[in-house]
Amino acid sequence: MSEDETTITLSKPVAIGKGDAAVTYEEITLREPTAGEMEKASRADTSIGSAITLISLVAAIPRSAVEKFSKRDLVAANKFLEGFTETGSSEEAGQS
């Protein structure tokens, strides 16, 4: 695993679906997001919505699973992904 990728073990496993069709996520693997993934996530109405969408896209899991993450897990995943965006940096602000 490179420094551009990390695996986060969820503090509480997340299950979606019912019965035999249920899928449980105990950990997610994140990597550097692509420009397209960042663009799709930026369409969300809120910063939390944007984070949920980006985590879903990068981890390749359903958005409904990310919506069930604990705050702790959401913050951990978002913190890793924010390391690639440098939101608000003066260098990025000068580019358009």
VEXVEXBA-282660 format. One record per residue: residue number from 1; residue in one letter; x, y, z of N, C-alpha, C in turn. Coordinates in nm, 2 decimals. Example, Ala and Ser with C-alpha at 12.3 -4.5 7.8 and 13.67 -1.06 7.14 Angstrom:
BEGIN
rec n:1 res:a npx:1.32 npy:-0.57 npz:0.78 capx:1.23 capy:-0.45 capz:0.78 cpx:1.32 cpy:-0.33 cpz:0.78
rec n:2 res:s npx:1.28 npy:-0.22 npz:0.71 capx:1.37 capy:-0.11 capz:0.71 cpx:1.29 cpy:0.00 cpz:0.79
This chain:
BEGIN
rec n:1 res:m npx:0.08 npy:-0.12 npz:0.00 capx:0.00 capy:0.00 capz:0.00 cpx:0.09 cpy:0.12 cpz:0.00
rec n:2 res:s npx:0.06 npy:0.22 npz:-0.09 capx:0.14 capy:0.34 capz:-0.10 cpx:0.09 cpy:0.45 cpz:-0.01
rec n:3 res:e npx:0.16 npy:0.56 npz:0.00 capx:0.11 capy:0.67 capz:0.09 cpx:-0.01 cpy:0.73 cpz:0.03
rec n:4 res:d npx:-0.04 npy:0.70 npz:-0.10 capx:-0.16 capy:0.76 capz:-0.17 cpx:-0.28 cpy:0.67 cpz:-0.14
rec n:5 res:e npx:-0.27 npy:0.57 npz:-0.05 capx:-0.38 capy:0.48 capz:-0.03 cpx:-0.38 cpy:0.44 cpz:0.12
rec n:6 res:t npx:-0.50 npy:0.42 npz:0.18 capx:-0.51 capy:0.38 capz:0.32 cpx:-0.63 cpy:0.29 cpz:0.34
rec n:7 res:t npx:-0.62 npy:0.21 npz:0.43 capx:-0.74 capy:0.13 capz:0.47 cpx:-0.78 cpy:0.17 cpz:0.61
rec n:8 res:i npx:-0.91 npy:0.20 npz:0.62 capx:-0.97 capy:0.24 capz:0.75 cpx:-1.06 cpy:0.13 cpz:0.80
rec n:9 res:t npx:-1.04 npy:0.08 npz:0.92 capx:-1.13 capy:-0.02 capz:0.98 cpx:-1.24 cpy:0.06 cpz:1.05
rec n:10 res:l npx:-1.36 npy:0.03 npz:1.01 capx:-1.47 capy:0.11 capz:1.07 cpx:-1.49 cpy:0.07 cpz:1.21
rec n:11 res:s npx:-1.52 npy:0.17 npz:1.29 capx:-1.54 capy:0.15 capz:1.44 cpx:-1.67 cpy:0.06 cpz:1.46
rec n:12 res:k npx:-1.76 npy:0.07 npz:1.37 capx:-1.88 capy:-0.01 capz:1.38 cpx:-1.91 cpy:-0.06 cpz:1.24
rec n:13 res:p npx:-1.91 npy:-0.19 npz:1.21 capx:-1.94 capy:-0.23 capz:1.07 cpx:-2.08 cpy:-0.18 cpz:1.03
rec n:14 res:v npx:-2.09 npy:-0.16 npz:0.90 capx:-2.21 capy:-0.10 capz:0.83 cpx:-2.26 cpy:-0.21 cpz:0.74
rec n:15 res:a npx:-2.39 npy:-0.23 npz:0.76 capx:-2.46 capy:-0.33 capz:0.67 cpx:-2.57 cpy:-0.26 cpz:0.59
rec n:16 res:i npx:-2.58 npy:-0.30 npz:0.47 capx:-2.69 capy:-0.25 capz:0.38 cpx:-2.75 cpy:-0.37 cpz:0.32
rec n:17 res:g npx:-2.88 npy:-0.36 npz:0.29 capx:-2.96 capy:-0.47 capz:0.23 cpx:-3.01 cpy:-0.56 cpz:0.34
rec n:18 res:k npx:-3.09 npy:-0.66 npz:0.30 capx:-3.15 capy:-0.75 capz:0.40 cpx:-3.13 cpy:-0.89 cpz:0.36
rec n:19 res:g npx:-3.13 npy:-0.98 npz:0.46 capx:-3.12 capy:-1.12 capz:0.44 cpx:-3.00 cpy:-1.17 cpz:0.37
rec n:20 res:d npx:-3.01 npy:-1.26 npz:0.28 capx:-2.90 capy:-1.31 capz:0.20 cpx:-2.83 cpy:-1.21 cpz:0.11
rec n:21 res:a npx:-2.91 npy:-1.10 npz:0.08 capx:-2.85 capy:-0.99 capz:0.00 cpx:-2.78 cpy:-0.89 cpz:0.07
rec n:22 res:a npx:-2.77 npy:-0.90 npz:0.21 capx:-2.71 capy:-0.79 capz:0.29 cpx:-2.56 cpy:-0.80 cpz:0.26
rec n:23 res:v npx:-2.50 npy:-0.68 npz:0.26 capx:-2.35 capy:-0.66 capz:0.25 cpx:-2.31 cpy:-0.58 cpz:0.37
rec n:24 res:t npx:-2.20 npy:-0.63 npz:0.44 capx:-2.15 capy:-0.57 capz:0.55 cpx:-2.01 cpy:-0.51 cpz:0.52
rec n:25 res:y npx:-1.98 npy:-0.39 npz:0.55 capx:-1.85 capy:-0.33 capz:0.53 cpx:-1.79 cpy:-0.31 cpz:0.67
rec n:26 res:e npx:-1.67 npy:-0.37 npz:0.69 capx:-1.60 capy:-0.36 capz:0.81 cpx:-1.48 cpy:-0.27 cpz:0.79
rec n:27 res:e npx:-1.43 npy:-0.25 npz:0.67 capx:-1.32 capy:-0.16 capz:0.64 cpx:-1.34 cpy:-0.11 cpz:0.50
rec n:28 res:i npx:-1.28 npy:0.01 npz:0.47 capx:-1.28 capy:0.07 capz:0.34 cpx:-1.14 cpy:0.10 cpz:0.30
rec n:29 res:t npx:-1.11 npy:0.09 npz:0.17 capx:-0.98 capy:0.14 capz:0.12 cpx:-1.00 cpy:0.26 cpz:0.04
rec n:30 res:l npx:-0.92 npy:0.36 npz:0.08 capx:-0.92 capy:0.49 capz:0.01 cpx:-0.79 cpy:0.52 cpz:-0.06
rec n:31 res:r npx:-0.80 npy:0.59 npz:-0.17 capx:-0.69 capy:0.63 capz:-0.25 cpx:-0.71 cpy:0.78 cpz:-0.29
rec n:32 res:e npx:-0.61 npy:0.83 npz:-0.36 capx:-0.62 capy:0.97 capz:-0.41 cpx:-0.74 cpy:0.98 cpz:-0.50
rec n:33 res:p npx:-0.83 npy:1.07 npz:-0.48 capx:-0.94 capy:1.09 capz:-0.57 cpx:-0.90 cpy:1.14 cpz:-0.71
rec n:34 res:t npx:-0.98 npy:1.10 npz:-0.81 capx:-0.96 capy:1.16 capz:-0.94 cpx:-1.03 cpy:1.29 cpz:-0.96
rec n:35 res:a npx:-0.99 npy:1.37 npz:-1.06 capx:-1.05 capy:1.50 capz:-1.08 cpx:-1.20 cpy:1.48 cpz:-1.10
rec n:36 res:g npx:-1.24 npy:1.38 npz:-1.17 capx:-1.39 capy:1.35 capz:-1.20 cpx:-1.46 cpy:1.32 cpz:-1.07
rec n:37 res:e npx:-1.40 npy:1.24 npz:-0.98 capx:-1.46 capy:1.21 capz:-0.86 cpx:-1.48 cpy:1.34 cpz:-0.77
rec n:38 res:m npx:-1.38 npy:1.42 npz:-0.77 capx:-1.39 capy:1.55 capz:-0.70 cpx:-1.50 cpy:1.64 cpz:-0.75
rec n:39 res:e npx:-1.51 npy:1.64 npz:-0.89 capx:-1.61 capy:1.72 capz:-0.95 cpx:-1.75 cpy:1.67 cpz:-0.92
rec n:40 res:k npx:-1.77 npy:1.54 npz:-0.92 capx:-1.90 capy:1.49 capz:-0.88 cpx:-1.94 cpy:1.52 cpz:-0.74
rec n:41 res:a npx:-1.84 npy:1.50 npz:-0.65 capx:-1.86 capy:1.53 capz:-0.51 cpx:-1.89 cpy:1.68 cpz:-0.48
rec n:42 res:s npx:-1.84 npy:1.76 npz:-0.56 capx:-1.86 capy:1.91 capz:-0.54 cpx:-2.00 cpy:1.95 cpz:-0.58
rec n:43 res:r npx:-2.08 npy:1.87 npz:-0.64 capx:-2.21 capy:1.90 capz:-0.68 cpx:-2.31 cpy:1.89 cpz:-0.56
rec n:44 res:a npx:-2.27 npy:1.83 npz:-0.45 capx:-2.35 capy:1.81 capz:-0.33 cpx:-2.39 cpy:1.95 cpz:-0.27
rec n:45 res:d npx:-2.50 npy:1.95 npz:-0.21 capx:-2.55 capy:2.08 capz:-0.15 cpx:-2.48 cpy:2.12 cpz:-0.02
rec n:46 res:t npx:-2.42 npy:2.02 npz:0.05 capx:-2.35 capy:2.05 capz:0.18 cpx:-2.21 cpy:1.99 cpz:0.18
rec n:47 res:s npx:-2.13 npy:2.04 npz:0.27 capx:-1.99 capy:1.99 capz:0.28 cpx:-2.00 cpy:1.84 cpz:0.32
rec n:48 res:i npx:-2.09 npy:1.80 npz:0.41 capx:-2.10 capy:1.66 capz:0.45 cpx:-2.15 cpy:1.58 cpz:0.34
rec n:49 res:g npx:-2.24 npy:1.63 npz:0.26 capx:-2.29 capy:1.56 capz:0.14 cpx:-2.18 cpy:1.53 cpz:0.04
rec n:50 res:s npx:-2.09 npy:1.63 npz:0.03 capx:-1.98 capy:1.62 capz:-0.06 cpx:-1.88 cpy:1.52 cpz:-0.01
rec n:51 res:a npx:-1.86 npy:1.52 npz:0.12 capx:-1.77 capy:1.42 capz:0.18 cpx:-1.82 cpy:1.28 cpz:0.16
rec n:52 res:i npx:-1.95 npy:1.26 npz:0.18 capx:-2.02 capy:1.13 capz:0.17 cpx:-2.00 cpy:1.08 cpz:0.03
rec n:53 res:t npx:-2.03 npy:1.17 npz:-0.07 capx:-2.02 capy:1.13 capz:-0.21 cpx:-1.88 cpy:1.09 cpz:-0.25
rec n:54 res:l npx:-1.78 npy:1.17 npz:-0.21 capx:-1.64 capy:1.14 capz:-0.24 cpx:-1.60 cpy:1.01 cpz:-0.18
rec n:55 res:i npx:-1.63 npy:0.99 npz:-0.06 capx:-1.59 capy:0.86 capz:0.01 cpx:-1.65 cpy:0.74 cpz:-0.07
rec n:56 res:s npx:-1.78 npy:0.76 npz:-0.10 capx:-1.85 capy:0.65 capz:-0.18 cpx:-1.78 cpy:0.62 cpz:-0.31
rec n:57 res:l npx:-1.75 npy:0.73 npz:-0.38 capx:-1.68 capy:0.71 capz:-0.52 cpx:-1.54 cpy:0.65 cpz:-0.50
rec n:58 res:v npx:-1.46 npy:0.70 npz:-0.41 capx:-1.32 capy:0.66 capz:-0.40 cpx:-1.32 cpy:0.51 cpz:-0.34
rec n:59 res:a npx:-1.40 npy:0.48 npz:-0.24 capx:-1.40 capy:0.35 capz:-0.18 cpx:-1.48 cpy:0.25 cpz:-0.26
rec n:60 res:a npx:-1.55 npy:0.29 npz:-0.36 capx:-1.63 capy:0.21 capz:-0.45 cpx:-1.73 cpy:0.13 cpz:-0.37
rec n:61 res:i npx:-1.80 npy:0.20 npz:-0.28 capx:-1.91 capy:0.14 capz:-0.20 cpx:-2.04 cpy:0.23 cpz:-0.22
rec n:62 res:p npx:-2.15 npy:0.17 npz:-0.20 capx:-2.27 capy:0.25 capz:-0.21 cpx:-2.28 cpy:0.37 cpz:-0.12
rec n:63 res:r npx:-2.33 npy:0.48 npz:-0.17 capx:-2.35 capy:0.60 capz:-0.09 cpx:-2.43 cpy:0.57 cpz:0.04
rec n:64 res:s npx:-2.53 npy:0.49 npz:0.03 capx:-2.61 capy:0.45 capz:0.14 cpx:-2.53 cpy:0.39 cpz:0.25
rec n:65 res:a npx:-2.42 npy:0.32 npz:0.22 capx:-2.34 capy:0.26 capz:0.32 cpx:-2.26 cpy:0.37 cpz:0.39
rec n:66 res:v npx:-2.21 npy:0.47 npz:0.32 capx:-2.13 capy:0.58 capz:0.38 cpx:-2.22 cpy:0.66 cpz:0.47
rec n:67 res:e npx:-2.35 npy:0.68 npz:0.43 capx:-2.44 capy:0.75 capz:0.51 cpx:-2.46 cpy:0.69 cpz:0.65
rec n:68 res:k npx:-2.43 npy:0.56 npz:0.66 capx:-2.44 capy:0.50 capz:0.79 cpx:-2.31 cpy:0.50 cpz:0.88
rec n:69 res:f npx:-2.21 npy:0.55 npz:0.82 capx:-2.08 capy:0.56 capz:0.90 cpx:-2.10 cpy:0.64 cpz:1.03
rec n:70 res:s npx:-2.03 npy:0.61 npz:1.13 capx:-2.03 capy:0.69 capz:1.25 cpx:-1.95 cpy:0.82 cpz:1.22
rec n:71 res:k npx:-1.97 npy:0.92 npz:1.30 capx:-1.91 capy:1.05 capz:1.28 cpx:-1.75 cpy:1.03 cpz:1.28
rec n:72 res:r npx:-1.71 npy:0.94 npz:1.37 capx:-1.56 capy:0.92 capz:1.38 cpx:-1.51 cpy:0.86 cpz:1.25
rec n:73 res:d npx:-1.58 npy:0.76 npz:1.19 capx:-1.53 capy:0.70 capz:1.07 cpx:-1.54 cpy:0.80 cpz:0.95
rec n:74 res:l npx:-1.65 npy:0.88 npz:0.95 capx:-1.66 capy:0.98 capz:0.84 cpx:-1.55 cpy:1.08 cpz:0.85
rec n:75 res:v npx:-1.52 npy:1.13 npz:0.97 capx:-1.41 capy:1.22 capz:0.99 cpx:-1.27 cpy:1.16 cpz:0.95
rec n:76 res:a npx:-1.25 npy:1.04 npz:0.98 capx:-1.12 capy:0.98 capz:0.95 cpx:-1.10 cpy:0.96 cpz:0.80
rec n:77 res:a npx:-1.21 npy:0.92 npz:0.73 capx:-1.20 capy:0.91 capz:0.58 cpx:-1.19 cpy:1.04 cpz:0.52
rec n:78 res:n npx:-1.26 npy:1.14 npz:0.56 capx:-1.26 capy:1.27 capz:0.51 cpx:-1.12 cpy:1.34 cpz:0.53
rec n:79 res:k npx:-1.07 npy:1.32 npz:0.64 capx:-0.93 capy:1.38 capz:0.67 cpx:-0.83 cpy:1.32 cpz:0.58
rec n:80 res:f npx:-0.83 npy:1.19 npz:0.55 capx:-0.74 capy:1.14 capz:0.45 cpx:-0.76 cpy:1.20 cpz:0.32
rec n:81 res:l npx:-0.88 npy:1.21 npz:0.27 capx:-0.91 capy:1.26 capz:0.14 cpx:-0.88 cpy:1.41 cpz:0.13
rec n:82 res:e npx:-0.90 npy:1.49 npz:0.24 capx:-0.87 capy:1.63 capz:0.24 cpx:-0.72 cpy:1.66 cpz:0.22
rec n:83 res:g npx:-0.64 npy:1.56 npz:0.25 capx:-0.49 capy:1.57 capz:0.23 cpx:-0.45 cpy:1.59 cpz:0.08
rec n:84 res:f npx:-0.54 npy:1.56 npz:-0.01 capx:-0.51 capy:1.57 capz:-0.15 cpx:-0.57 cpy:1.70 cpz:-0.21
rec n:85 res:t npx:-0.66 npy:1.76 npz:-0.13 capx:-0.73 capy:1.88 capz:-0.19 cpx:-0.68 cpy:2.01 cpz:-0.15
rec n:86 res:e npx:-0.62 npy:2.02 npz:-0.03 capx:-0.57 capy:2.15 capz:0.02 cpx:-0.67 cpy:2.26 cpz:0.00
rec n:87 res:t npx:-0.79 npy:2.24 npz:0.05 capx:-0.89 capy:2.34 capz:0.03 cpx:-0.85 cpy:2.47 cpz:0.09
rec n:88 res:g npx:-0.87 npy:2.57 npz:0.01 capx:-0.85 capy:2.71 capz:0.06 cpx:-0.70 cpy:2.75 cpz:0.05
rec n:89 res:s npx:-0.62 npy:2.67 npz:-0.01 capx:-0.48 capy:2.72 capz:-0.02 cpx:-0.46 cpy:2.83 cpz:-0.12
rec n:90 res:s npx:-0.37 npy:2.92 npz:-0.09 capx:-0.36 capy:3.03 capz:-0.18 cpx:-0.31 cpy:2.99 cpz:-0.32
rec n:91 res:e npx:-0.24 npy:2.88 npz:-0.33 capx:-0.19 capy:2.83 capz:-0.46 cpx:-0.31 cpy:2.79 cpz:-0.54
rec n:92 res:e npx:-0.40 npy:2.71 npz:-0.48 capx:-0.52 capy:2.66 capz:-0.55 cpx:-0.62 cpy:2.78 cpz:-0.59
rec n:93 res:a npx:-0.63 npy:2.88 npz:-0.50 capx:-0.72 capy:2.99 capz:-0.52 cpx:-0.68 cpy:3.07 cpz:-0.65
rec n:94 res:g npx:-0.55 npy:3.07 npz:-0.68 capx:-0.50 capy:3.14 capz:-0.80 cpx:-0.53 cpy:3.07 cpz:-0.93
rec n:95 res:q npx:-0.57 npy:2.95 npz:-0.92 capx:-0.59 capy:2.87 capz:-1.04 cpx:-0.74 cpy:2.87 cpz:-1.07
rec n:96 res:s npx:-0.78 npy:2.87 npz:-1.20 capx:-0.92 capy:2.86 capz:-1.24 cpx:-0.94 cpy:2.80 cpz:-1.37
